[in-house]
Amino acid sequence: MGQKVNPHGLRVGVIKDWDSRWYASEEKVGDLIVEDQKIRKYLKKTLYGAGVPKIEIERSNDTVTVYLHCARPGVVIGKGGEQIEQYRLAVEKMIGKKVKLNIVEVRNPDMNAQLVAENIAQQLEKRISHRRAMKNSMARAMRAGAKGIKVCCSGRLGGREIAGVEHYHEGTIPLQTIRADIEYHLRPHRREGVDLQGRGSLSDPAYHSPHHGHLQALSGAS
């Protein structure tokens, strides 16, 4: 059977860096990992509209420094930096430590695997054809300078009865070349709406969503 390895995890320590960078004594490690996860979950959920592909966390003795990568920094910063200060205080309150929040702008969102997958998911929510959504995203990534991209969409695509999988790829994606800068993202996605086949409304407890599945986006940067 094929053994699937996360392309990012395979390259950590070679061309990719860890997303959390800190040292701690053995008994504290578990708590700090949970704390990191809480910070990421809160910021990702709150700032989903800003396009946040990556959140890096560094720790010193008394300070937690968060690097928030985002495609639309203006949404996070707000007028005169009011919004970013609110988010910083919310994270401080949540973990009880001093927090520094730094914004890192994503220069090219069309070449970021996570943002590409989220963009396709948003298009599916607007009932755009999955084929068109996937092919448009691939074309934009290639125009932006990617050497290759592979997209996979699975589930009850277009509301069909039997779930299926559709793959499209363009260019080269050398997964086994560890020097190759490959970004990967898996985006579980569930969409609910009024079903035209008469299974009932959203309020009906027996209602079953006609569209659910997941998306994968894999892009190789130049």
Secondary structure, DSSP 8 states (H G I E B T S, - for coil): ------HHHHHBTTTB--SEE----HHHHHHHHHHHHHHHHHHHHHTGGG---EEEEEE-SSEEEEEEEES-HHHHH-GGGHHHHHHHHHHHHHHTSEEEEEEEE-S-GGG-HHHHHHHHHHHHHTT--HHHHHHHHHHHHHHTT-SEEEEEEEESGGG-SS-EEEEEEEE---TT-TTS-EEEEEEEEEE----TTSS--TT-TT---SEEEEEEEEEE--
